[in-house]
Amino acid sequence: YRLLGSYDSTFYPRSGIDWDISTVRAAVGAFARNAAKLKPQHIRKGDNTFSEVQSNLNKLLQFKPNPYMTAYSMYYKVAADYKLNNNAFIYPVWENGQITAFYPIMAQQVNLIEYKRKMYAEFIFTTGKKHYVPYEEIIHLRNYFYDNDIFGSDNKALAPVLDTAHNFNQSMSKFAELIT
């Protein structure tokens, strides 16, 4: 897919090494724990009023977004992905015009492709399997949305600090082995 303001139509999350750094995990975990406590609501705006809609969507948002996760675990996972990769994707499942589930998408790579003048997201997973979804049908949360037309910026600005932290952790482990 050709973008007007940026060159890259592919998103590669940084490897899991960032999550393995204790200070990163603590910071991201604190953010994700607090984000997971949120209680989203399906509301309708009327004439200067807002009212909660009693619907299946509210139950999905607040308790069990899909058969395999609680709302807390899904929001935690999405929030951690958002902070670690500056992009998080959620796939809503529709049946008979109603949303019946929400799933976080944890892909190793996301490509934008064009088919019949429509933009699709190609999700490539660790197994090598691919799944194609019209981009307009996914929920895409972006952080540091500046230098790419679609994706949040990568974390390469943090790479030197994260690499130093990783090397420090490795060195301390080796030092501990030497003195014991």
Secondary structure, DSSP 8 states (H G I E B T S, - for coil): ---SS-S--EE----TTTTTSHHHHHHHHHHHHHHHT-----EEE-SS-EEE--SHHHHHHHT-SBTTB-HHHHHHHHHHHHHHHSEEEEEEEEETTEEEEEEEE--SEEEEEEETTEEEEEEE-TTS-EEEEEGGGSEEEESS-SSSSSS---SGGGHHHHHHHHHHHHHHHHHHHHH-
